[in-house]
Amino acid sequence: MACQVTAQVALYPLRTAHLSPAIEAFAAEMRASGLSVEMGAMSTAVCGDAEEVFAALSRAFSAAAMEHQVVMQVTVSNACPEQGSGGAA
């Protein structure tokens, strides 16, 4: 059985007055991943197979970093329930 994880991700655009373009590039790639993605005001939660989550995070970071300077902070757990599951995994 594949390792299921939940990641909480925050992306911080640097050296720009316009934060939205970098965040939108990141968000678009995360939505296209096919994983369970819940966008919040300050962070994004993504759930799924560990390899798929890490691959999606890499693609999303690359999409944002291609034209913007950014910092991505990620916390990953294999012990947290999936968003909306209503209980422990």
C-alpha positions in Angstrom: 0.0 0.0 0.0 1.3 3.5 -0.9 2.1 5.9 1.8 -0.7 8.5 2.2 0.3 12.0 3.4 -1.2 15.4 4.1 1.0 18.4 3.4 0.4 22.0 4.5 2.1 24.4 2.1 2.7 28.1 2.2 4.2 30.1 -0.6 5.8 33.4 0.0 6.6 35.6 -3.0 9.7 37.9 -2.4 10.9 41.2 -3.7 7.6 42.2 -5.4 4.6 44.4 -4.8 2.4 42.0 -6.6 2.0 38.7 -4.8 -0.9 37.2 -6.9 1.0 36.1 -10.0 3.4 33.7 -8.2 0.6 32.4 -6.0 -1.7 31.9 -9.0 1.0 30.0 -10.9 1.5 27.7 -7.8 -2.3 27.3 -7.3 -3.0 26.4 -10.9 -0.4 23.7 -10.9 -1.7 22.2 -7.6 -5.3 22.2 -9.0 -4.1 20.4 -12.1 -2.4 17.7 -10.0 -5.7 15.7 -9.5 -4.9 15.5 -5.8 -7.2 16.6 -2.9 -6.3 20.3 -2.6 -7.9 22.7 -0.2 -6.8 26.3 -0.7 -6.9 28.6 2.3 -6.2 32.2 2.9 -2.7 31.6 4.2 -1.8 28.0 3.2 -2.8 25.1 1.1 -3.6 21.6 2.3 -2.9 18.7 -0.2 -3.6 15.0 0.5 -2.7 11.9 -1.5 0.0 9.3 -2.2 3.4 10.6 -1.0 5.1 10.3 -4.3 2.3 12.2 -6.1 2.2 14.9 -3.4 6.0 15.5 -3.6 5.9 15.5 -7.4 3.0 18.0 -7.5 4.8 20.3 -5.0 7.9 20.2 -7.1 6.0 21.1 -10.3 4.0 23.9 -8.4 7.2 25.4 -6.9 8.9 25.3 -10.4 5.8 27.0 -11.9 6.0 29.8 -9.3 9.8 30.1 -9.3 10.1 30.3 -13.0 9.3 34.0 -13.1 9.2 35.0 -9.4 11.5 34.7 -6.3 9.6 32.6 -3.8 10.0 30.7 -0.5 7.9 27.5 -0.1 7.3 26.2 3.4 6.0 22.6 3.6 4.9 20.4 6.6 4.2 16.8 5.7 2.6 14.1 7.8 1.6 10.5 7.3 -0.3 10.6 10.7 -2.9 13.4 9.9 -6.3 12.5 8.5 -7.3 13.7 5.1 -9.1 17.0 5.0 -12.8 16.4 5.6 -12.5 12.8 6.7 -14.0 13.6 10.1 -11.7 11.5 12.1 -8.3 9.8 12.6 -6.9 7.8 9.7 
